[in-house]
Amino acid sequence: MITAVDHVQLAAPPGCEDRLRAYYADVLGTIEIPKPPALAARGG
């Protein structure tokens, strides 16, 4: 049984981010947290 996941990074086609966020939040029940400022400065 998986009880926790610390990090997930996925590649996806451009333009599908909203659908992916909805899937992971609504179907899988994950919570997106903001990137730390040091990483956000690099984009993504």
Biopython code that builds the backbone (N, CA, C, O; Angstrom):
import numpy as np
from Bio.PDB.StructureBuilder import StructureBuilder

atoms = [
    (1, "MET", "N", (0.838, -1.174, 0.000)),
    (1, "MET", "CA", (0.000, 0.000, 0.000)),
    (1, "MET", "C", (0.885, 1.240, 0.000)),
    (1, "MET", "O", (1.814, 1.343, 0.802)),
    (2, "ILE", "N", (0.603, 2.169, -0.886)),
    (2, "ILE", "CA", (1.320, 3.442, -0.926)),
    (2, "ILE", "C", (0.638, 4.398, 0.046)),
    (2, "ILE", "O", (-0.575, 4.597, -0.015)),
    (3, "THR", "N", (1.418, 4.982, 0.933)),
    (3, "THR", "CA", (0.849, 5.911, 1.915)),
    (3, "THR", "C", (1.269, 7.348, 1.685)),
    (3, "THR", "O", (0.659, 8.261, 2.242)),
    (4, "ALA", "N", (2.311, 7.576, 0.866)),
    (4, "ALA", "CA", (2.751, 8.951, 0.610)),
    (4, "ALA", "C", (3.576, 9.009, -0.663)),
    (4, "ALA", "O", (4.220, 8.034, -1.048)),
    (5, "VAL", "N", (3.546, 10.155, -1.303)),
    (5, "VAL", "CA", (4.397, 10.462, -2.445)),
    (5, "VAL", "C", (4.986, 11.834, -2.167)),
    (5, "VAL", "O", (4.253, 12.781, -1.882)),
    (6, "ASP", "N", (6.300, 11.946, -2.248)),
    (6, "ASP", "CA", (6.951, 13.206, -1.917)),
    (6, "ASP", "C", (7.103, 14.143, -3.107)),
    (6, "ASP", "O", (7.113, 15.361, -2.930)),
    (7, "HIS", "N", (7.221, 13.599, -4.318)),
    (7, "HIS", "CA", (7.464, 14.459, -5.479)),
    (7, "HIS", "C", (7.051, 13.724, -6.744)),
    (7, "HIS", "O", (7.293, 12.526, -6.890)),
    (8, "VAL", "N", (6.427, 14.453, -7.647)),
    (8, "VAL", "CA", (6.087, 13.914, -8.962)),
    (8, "VAL", "C", (6.386, 14.993, -9.987)),
    (8, "VAL", "O", (5.994, 16.147, -9.814)),
    (9, "GLN", "N", (7.082, 14.620, -11.055)),
    (9, "GLN", "CA", (7.337, 15.545, -12.155)),
    (9, "GLN", "C", (7.008, 14.813, -13.442)),
    (9, "GLN", "O", (7.554, 13.743, -13.709)),
    (10, "LEU", "N", (6.123, 15.383, -14.237)),
    (10, "LEU", "CA", (5.668, 14.737, -15.455)),
    (10, "LEU", "C", (5.863, 15.644, -16.651)),
    (10, "LEU", "O", (5.775, 16.867, -16.537)),
    (11, "ALA", "N", (6.127, 15.047, -17.789)),
    (11, "ALA", "CA", (6.154, 15.788, -19.044)),
    (11, "ALA", "C", (4.791, 15.637, -19.700)),
    (11, "ALA", "O", (4.201, 14.557, -19.675)),
    (12, "ALA", "N", (4.292, 16.715, -20.286)),
    (12, "ALA", "CA", (2.979, 16.675, -20.928)),
    (12, "ALA", "C", (2.988, 17.603, -22.136)),
    (12, "ALA", "O", (3.760, 18.561, -22.173)),
    (13, "PRO", "N", (2.145, 17.331, -23.116)),
    (13, "PRO", "CA", (2.073, 18.205, -24.281)),
    (13, "PRO", "C", (1.634, 19.618, -23.886)),
    (13, "PRO", "O", (0.864, 19.786, -22.941)),
    (14, "PRO", "N", (2.115, 20.622, -24.599)),
    (14, "PRO", "CA", (1.703, 21.998, -24.312)),
    (14, "PRO", "C", (0.186, 22.150, -24.381)),
    (14, "PRO", "O", (-0.475, 21.543, -25.223)),
    (15, "GLY", "N", (-0.348, 22.966, -23.486)),
    (15, "GLY", "CA", (-1.773, 23.286, -23.524)),
    (15, "GLY", "C", (-2.682, 22.353, -22.744)),
    (15, "GLY", "O", (-3.890, 22.588, -22.701)),
    (16, "CYS", "N", (-2.156, 21.310, -22.130)),
    (16, "CYS", "CA", (-3.033, 20.372, -21.422)),
    (16, "CYS", "C", (-2.911, 20.489, -19.900)),
    (16, "CYS", "O", (-3.442, 19.647, -19.176)),
    (17, "GLU", "N", (-2.228, 21.508, -19.412)),
    (17, "GLU", "CA", (-1.979, 21.629, -17.978)),
    (17, "GLU", "C", (-3.259, 21.685, -17.153)),
    (17, "GLU", "O", (-3.337, 21.050, -16.101)),
    (18, "ASP", "N", (-4.263, 22.432, -17.610)),
    (18, "ASP", "CA", (-5.516, 22.539, -16.850)),
    (18, "ASP", "C", (-6.210, 21.184, -16.717)),
    (18, "ASP", "O", (-6.723, 20.852, -15.648)),
    (19, "ARG", "N", (-6.228, 20.405, -17.795)),
    (19, "ARG", "CA", (-6.849, 19.074, -17.739)),
    (19, "ARG", "C", (-6.072, 18.142, -16.811)),
    (19, "ARG", "O", (-6.663, 17.365, -16.061)),
    (20, "LEU", "N", (-4.757, 18.226, -16.867)),
    (20, "LEU", "CA", (-3.948, 17.382, -15.985)),
    (20, "LEU", "C", (-4.135, 17.764, -14.524)),
    (20, "LEU", "O", (-4.252, 16.893, -13.662)),
    (21, "ARG", "N", (-4.164, 19.054, -14.246)),
    (21, "ARG", "CA", (-4.379, 19.487, -12.859)),
    (21, "ARG", "C", (-5.732, 18.992, -12.353)),
    (21, "ARG", "O", (-5.837, 18.525, -11.218)),
    (22, "ALA", "N", (-6.761, 19.091, -13.180)),
    (22, "ALA", "CA", (-8.090, 18.623, -12.782)),
    (22, "ALA", "C", (-8.073, 17.116, -12.522)),
    (22, "ALA", "O", (-8.658, 16.654, -11.542)),
    (23, "TYR", "N", (-7.417, 16.355, -13.376)),
    (23, "TYR", "CA", (-7.344, 14.905, -13.194)),
    (23, "TYR", "C", (-6.661, 14.551, -11.873)),
    (23, "TYR", "O", (-7.184, 13.763, -11.085)),
    (24, "TYR", "N", (-5.507, 15.133, -11.645)),
    (24, "TYR", "CA", (-4.772, 14.787, -10.428)),
    (24, "TYR", "C", (-5.494, 15.248, -9.172)),
    (24, "TYR", "O", (-5.436, 14.569, -8.147)),
    (25, "ALA", "N", (-6.167, 16.377, -9.228)),
    (25, "ALA", "CA", (-6.886, 16.870, -8.048)),
    (25, "ALA", "C", (-8.209, 16.129, -7.855)),
    (25, "ALA", "O", (-8.493, 15.647, -6.758)),
    (26, "ASP", "N", (-9.014, 16.035, -8.908)),
    (26, "ASP", "CA", (-10.366, 15.492, -8.778)),
    (26, "ASP", "C", (-10.406, 13.964, -8.751)),
    (26, "ASP", "O", (-11.176, 13.379, -7.989)),
    (27, "VAL", "N", (-9.589, 13.322, -9.569)),
    (27, "VAL", "CA", (-9.624, 11.860, -9.656)),
    (27, "VAL", "C", (-8.689, 11.216, -8.628)),
    (27, "VAL", "O", (-9.073, 10.278, -7.931)),
    (28, "LEU", "N", (-7.475, 11.723, -8.544)),
    (28, "LEU", "CA", (-6.496, 11.106, -7.650)),
    (28, "LEU", "C", (-6.461, 11.736, -6.263)),
    (28, "LEU", "O", (-5.892, 11.160, -5.335)),
    (29, "GLY", "N", (-7.058, 12.903, -6.117)),
    (29, "GLY", "CA", (-7.123, 13.540, -4.803)),
    (29, "GLY", "C", (-5.830, 14.194, -4.343)),
    (29, "GLY", "O", (-5.629, 14.397, -3.145)),
    (30, "THR", "N", (-4.946, 14.526, -5.289)),
    (30, "THR", "CA", (-3.698, 15.175, -4.900)),
    (30, "THR", "C", (-3.912, 16.668, -4.700)),
    (30, "THR", "O", (-4.895, 17.241, -5.171)),
    (31, "ILE", "N", (-2.976, 17.283, -3.995)),
    (31, "ILE", "CA", (-3.026, 18.720, -3.742)),
    (31, "ILE", "C", (-1.777, 19.338, -4.350)),
    (31, "ILE", "O", (-0.660, 18.929, -4.033)),
    (32, "GLU", "N", (-1.961, 20.317, -5.217)),
    (32, "GLU", "CA", (-0.817, 21.001, -5.822)),
    (32, "GLU", "C", (-0.328, 22.086, -4.872)),
    (32, "GLU", "O", (-1.117, 22.862, -4.334)),
    (33, "ILE", "N", (0.969, 22.125, -4.678)),
    (33, "ILE", "CA", (1.549, 23.183, -3.854)),
    (33, "ILE", "C", (2.411, 24.069, -4.751)),
    (33, "ILE", "O", (2.942, 23.599, -5.757)),
    (34, "PRO", "N", (2.554, 25.340, -4.396)),
    (34, "PRO", "CA", (3.363, 26.238, -5.225)),
    (34, "PRO", "C", (4.834, 25.821, -5.230)),
    (34, "PRO", "O", (5.346, 25.260, -4.261)),
    (35, "LYS", "N", (5.491, 26.110, -6.344)),
    (35, "LYS", "CA", (6.925, 25.871, -6.403)),
    (35, "LYS", "C", (7.634, 26.834, -5.468)),
    (35, "LYS", "O", (7.189, 27.969, -5.298)),
    (36, "PRO", "N", (8.721, 26.403, -4.865)),
    (36, "PRO", "CA", (9.529, 27.336, -4.088)),
    (36, "PRO", "C", (10.065, 28.434, -5.016)),
    (36, "PRO", "O", (10.340, 28.164, -6.185)),
    (37, "PRO", "N", (10.216, 29.652, -4.522)),
    (37, "PRO", "CA", (10.665, 30.763, -5.372)),
    (37, "PRO", "C", (11.945, 30.468, -6.159)),
    (37, "PRO", "O", (12.066, 30.887, -7.310)),
    (38, "ALA", "N", (12.884, 29.766, -5.568)),
    (38, "ALA", "CA", (14.139, 29.472, -6.270)),
    (38, "ALA", "C", (13.908, 28.608, -7.504)),
    (38, "ALA", "O", (14.608, 28.766, -8.505)),
    (39, "LEU", "N", (12.943, 27.702, -7.451)),
    (39, "LEU", "CA", (12.637, 26.857, -8.606)),
    (39, "LEU", "C", (11.706, 27.559, -9.581)),
    (39, "LEU", "O", (11.841, 27.385, -10.792)),
    (40, "ALA", "N", (10.775, 28.340, -9.084)),
    (40, "ALA", "CA", (9.826, 29.045, -9.943)),
    (40, "ALA", "C", (10.544, 30.030, -10.859)),
    (40, "ALA", "O", (10.078, 30.296, -11.967)),
    (41, "ALA", "N", (11.660, 30.567, -10.413)),
    (41, "ALA", "CA", (12.411, 31.520, -11.225)),
    (41, "ALA", "C", (12.948, 30.883, -12.501)),
    (41, "ALA", "O", (13.257, 31.586, -13.463)),
    (42, "ARG", "N", (13.061, 29.550, -12.514)),
    (42, "ARG", "CA", (13.568, 28.849, -13.698)),
    (42, "ARG", "C", (12.452, 28.457, -14.657)),
    (42, "ARG", "O", (12.721, 27.851, -15.694)),
    (43, "GLY", "N", (11.217, 28.786, -14.338)),
    (43, "GLY", "CA", (10.099, 28.462, -15.220)),
    (43, "GLY", "C", (9.467, 27.130, -14.887)),
    (43, "GLY", "O", (9.743, 26.523, -13.852)),
    (44, "GLY", "N", (8.597, 26.687, -15.809)),
    (44, "GLY", "CA", (7.961, 25.386, -15.623)),
    (44, "GLY", "C", (6.675, 25.418, -14.887)),
    (44, "GLY", "O", (6.058, 24.374, -14.677)),
]
sb = StructureBuilder()
sb.init_structure("model")
sb.init_model(0)
sb.init_chain("A")
sb.init_seg("    ")
for serial, (resi, resn, name, xyz) in enumerate(atoms, 1):
    if name == "N":
        sb.init_residue(resn, " ", resi, " ")
    sb.init_atom(name, np.array(xyz, "f"), 0.0, 1.0, " ", f" {name:<3s}", serial, name[0])
structure = sb.get_structure()
